[in-house]
């Protein structure tokens, strides 16, 4: 595995894929740190790099998190900024074999889709991927708590872990978009983190890594067929 942050320019091999972790800096309930999405995105990029020839870029640590503004500490750059940032970032990376944008924050989904549409229209080699999840466990619940226990257990305060709203996300979206996350979950949790374990987190990361690697392989194969 190779990280761009550890290299100088003469050491760069542009014949490989560039993996960019795309995260956020936002509240994750009373028991998880603000950096959950960024840390998960970084971990997935690094695990991909253990499987395939990939250079891991420094993370994009700020995302579209306006829905979390009701909670202290959240920092957001909004959808338009995320979209523009990702478009310009991929444009600057044209020399690489391709760019894989790995986003672990749901709020980035729409600007990521728009950015990818622009990049595809420009014939840029870019793939966007996000880890799948259950609609009743989408933010600071059992999944993210387990994954953080596997990645950085000292940052997880299990004694503060408490259930939030477990209503499926699609049912919450109209209120969430209109009034923010605090209107649907007073503690900032969508899911129930109780029962989370590091072992479960490691299994989730292994499954996500396999799904990501499969998606990257399929994308490379399709580009090769098209002569991209």
N, C-alpha and C positions, 0 to 999 in steps of 0.2 A: 504494500500500500504506500502511495506517495501523496503527500500534502503539498500544495502550492506554497503554503506558508513556510515550508522548510527548505525551499529551493532558491537558487539564483537563476537569472535568465539563461546563462549558457547551459544549465542543466535541464531545461524544459524539453520534453518530448511532445511535440504537437501532433504526433500520429495517433495519440490515444484519445479517449473520450474525456471531457471535462465534466465532472459532477458538481453541481452547485446546490448546497443545502439552503433551502428557503424556509425561514422560520418566522418567529414573531417575538415580541416582548410584551407579555400580557398576563394578567392574573390567572392563576390556576387553582382557585379555591383557597381555603385556609391551610392547606397541607403541602402544596407543591410550589416550586419556584417559578418566576416569571419567564424563565428560559426553556421551559419544557419543549415547546415546538421546535426551537432551534437545536436543542441537544438531540432530539430524536432524528431530525433531518440530517444532522452531522453524522450520527451513528449509522444511519442507513447508507449514506454516501461512503463511509469508511468500510462498511461491510460489503458493499458492492465492489469496492476497490480491492478487496481481498479475493474476490471471485473472478474479476475481469480486469483488463488493462485500463485503468481509470486514474486520472489525476483529480484529487479532491480540492476544490476551491474553498477559500474562506467563506463562512456563511453570510447570507443576507439575514441579519438578526432582527430587522424591523419589518412588519407587514401591515396588512389592513386589519386593524383591530378596534375600529371605532365602536363596535357593539359592546366592548368591554369598558368603555369610558366611565361607567358608573362606579368602577372600583379603583381605588388609589393605586398609582404606580404604572398603570398600563401606558405604553408608548405606541403610537400608531402613525403611519405615514399615509394611510388612505389608499383606496383602490387605484386612482389615477397614477399616483407616484409608484406604486408597486408595478403596475403594468409598464410604465415608461422605463423604470429601472431594469426590469427583466428583458425588455426588448433591446435596450442599449447594451446591456451586459452580454447577451448572446451575439449581438452584432459584432462586438469587440473580440469575440472568441472564434471567429470564422476559420482561423488557421487549424483549429483542432478537428479531430475526426467527427465530432459532434458534441452537443451539450445536453446533459440530462439535468433537468430542474426537478429536484426532489423536495416537495413542499409538505410539511407536516402540520400546517395550519389551515383549517377549513375556510377561514375568512379570506385566504389568498386565492381561493378556487376561481372566482369569477375574473379577477384581473389576470390570473395565470392563463385562463382560457383565451382571453382577448389577446394577450401577448403572444401566445402560441399561434393564434390565427394570423396575426400580422407577420410573424416570423416564417410561417409556412408559406404565406403568399409571396414572401421574399426569397423563397427557396433556401432558407437557412436550415441547417441540420440540428433540430432541437426536439427533445422529447420532454413532456411533463408527466410526472407521476406523483401520486399521493397514497399513503397507506390507507387501506380500507378499514371500515369500522362498523359497529352496530348503531342504529339510529337512537337507541336508548342509552348509549354510553359514548358521548362524543366530546366531552370536555372535562378533564380532571377527574374522570371516573375510574373504574377498575382497570381499564386498559392502560391509560397513560400512567396511572399510579404504579401498576406492575412494571411497566417498561422503565420508569424512572428508578424503581427499586433495583432493577437489573443494571442500569447504567450508572447511577450516582445515588446510592442509598442514603448517604449522609445528608442529602438535600430534601429527603422525604420525611414529613412529620406525621407519622401514622397516628400518633395520639390526638391529632387534630382532624383526622379524616372523618368526614361525615357525609351522609347521602345528600344529594341535591335533587333536582328535578329529573325524573326518569321518563317523562312523557317523550315519545318519539320526536326527534328534531323537526321533521317536516310539519308537525302540528304546532310547533312553537315558532316557526320562522316568521309568520306575519307579525306577531307581537314583538319578537326579538328585533326584527328589522325596523319596526316603527318606534320602539321605546328602549331598545338595548337589552343586554343580557340580564341586567339587574331586575328587570320587570318580570322575568320568568324563573329566576333562581336567585334568591337572596344571598346565598353563600358562594355564588359563582361556579357551581358544579352542575354539569349535565351528566348524570349517572350516579353510581354508588361505588365509591372507592373501597368500601369495607371488604376485607377478604383478599385484597391484592397481595401478591407475593413476587419475589424476584424470579423464582422459577417460572411462574406464569409469564412474566415479562420477557424472559429469555426465549420462551417458546413463541411468543408473539413476534419478537424481533426476527427469529429464525424464519417464521412463516412469511413475514413481510419481505425479508431479504430474498427469499426464494421467488416470491411473486414479482418483486422488482427486477431481479436478474432475468427472469423469464420474459418480462416486458421489454427489457433492453435488448435481449437476444433477438426477439421477434422484430423489433424496430430496426436493428442492424441488418437483419436478413431482408426485410422489406426494402430498405434503402439500397442494399446491394443489388437486388433484382431490378430496381429502377435506375441503377447506375449512379446513385447519389453519393 
